[in-house]
Amino acid sequence: METLNSGVANQRIKELEAQVIRLKDQLRNVGENNERFIAELSEGFASNNIGDDFFNALVKYIFEKTRVDYVLVGKLVNNSDGLRIIRTLALNAFGKQVDNMDYPFMEGPCGQVIAGQLYVYPRHARQFFPNNPMLAALEAEAYIGYPLYNADGVTIGLIAVMHKKELSDVNYLSSLLKIVAKRAELELERVQYQEILEQKTKSLEEANNNLELSNKNLEQFAYMASHDLQEPLRKIITFSNLIRERSAGKLDPVVQPYFERIITSADRMRQLITDLLDYSRLQQITGAFVATDLNTIFKSVQNDFEILIEEKEAVIDCRQLPVVEAIPMQMNQLFTNLFSNFLKFSKSGETPVLKVSHRVLTPEEVSQHSSLNPLLTYYQICFRDNGIGFSQKFAEKIFIIFQRLNGRSEYPGTGIGLAICKKIATFHQGEIYAQAVENEGATFYVLLPAHQKAEVPKAT
């Protein structure tokens, strides 16, 4: 069932949202550093600009201060072949802004700069690097470059000047590049974070769109299940029962068990469809959270199971339960599934006993559950029975949809009930887990917040 993988999509969305939050924090930190360095540098290169405007203003500022033939700021990237290259962010030639370009850097001074230090070639640069196409194309005889680092000290780009003639004021040029490089580093890092943020945001949007599509597919499945599948099953069950009733005592003894199996299988299929519908509808419920008396919910569910309770002579001991902010219908379904679980897995020949109680969790206990909101007050509602129990190693498995620990012949069911309980608890910012001993009973703990939002303390 592809549509039932929306939990994976939700997890992916949570991961992307966490990454987006981290990136926004990093952007904010870089922005704060930018403001500090803006105050330290001249406004001559329009330091309040960002992105392309900033880098173009920067190379223009360096040209005006130095009158060198070429000024560039570049970032280190991978090209389409996976090779590391320099992609210029701004390129100034003889005082004019020209088109950006990509170029390899390994056989030239840029390669040494990328390796991590200031490199100065005031003359004869082409003699040092005779195979460098960049120097040859620009007829550059002098080169000064300075690396740009990110906050982790990793080289992410460079800032460089080139000149057709020998450079005389090397110390001034070197100092200037060192100074403006710090501002350029921050802006380049900010741009990179912004690009990553945009990519993650796009991925998040795509994940949300995929989840929305998955939910629509789930709605279509629910419609099909409630109409196209239920009707044939009803006919199978009805006609099989009619044949069995009208042929009582007349059917071949060999044929009789086949009808029983048909009816049993069809009824199991009907129950599976019903449970799947219940599970899928949890995605669509938009009911309001209201003050819900769990005592009322429990009594209503107990009345629904009245006949089965009498048949099994079950003993129900329910202490006073709290009032929580919840969706009543979902609380009813949660209690129904836990009640059904208790009666279904009772021991043969022993009186089934269910004890239900609650208490308030301490803040320390809440903090031990990573899925809970530490700002909320939580109730722990305990369902303890004396049934067949199970091995504790299966305590998490039982809440996974379609997971069963017992055979259908012994204990009927679809393996969806506890998965529904898990989904309801999570939807209410809560949690459910179990502790059990095989043949000695099980205890289910439902953690629910008193309120869905933290209450603001009243002013005294």
Buried (B, 14 or more C-beta within 10 A) or exposed (E): EEBBEBEEBBEBBEBBBEBBEBBBEBBEBBEEBBEEBBEEBEEEBBBEBBEEEBBBBBBBBBBEBBEBBBBBBBBBEEEEEEEEBBBBBBBBBEEEBEEBBEBBBEBBBBBBBBEEEBBBBBBEBBEBBEEBEBBEEBEBBBBBBBBBBBBEEEBBBBBBBBBEEEBEEBEEBBEBBEBBBBBBBBBBBBBBBBEBBEEBBEBBEEBBEBBEEBBEBBBEBBEEBBEEBBEEBEEBBEEBEEBBEEEEEEBEEEEBEEBEEBBBBBBBBBBBBBBBBBBBBBBEEEEEBEEBBBBBBBBBBBEBBEEBBEEBEBEBEBEEBBEBBBBBBBBBBBBBBBBBBBBBBBBEEEEBBBBBBBEEBEEEBBEEBEEBBEEBBBBBBBBBBBBBBBEEEEBEEBBEBEBBBBEEEEBEBBBBBBBBBBBBBBBBBBBBBBBBEEEEBBBBBBBBBBBBEEEEEEEE
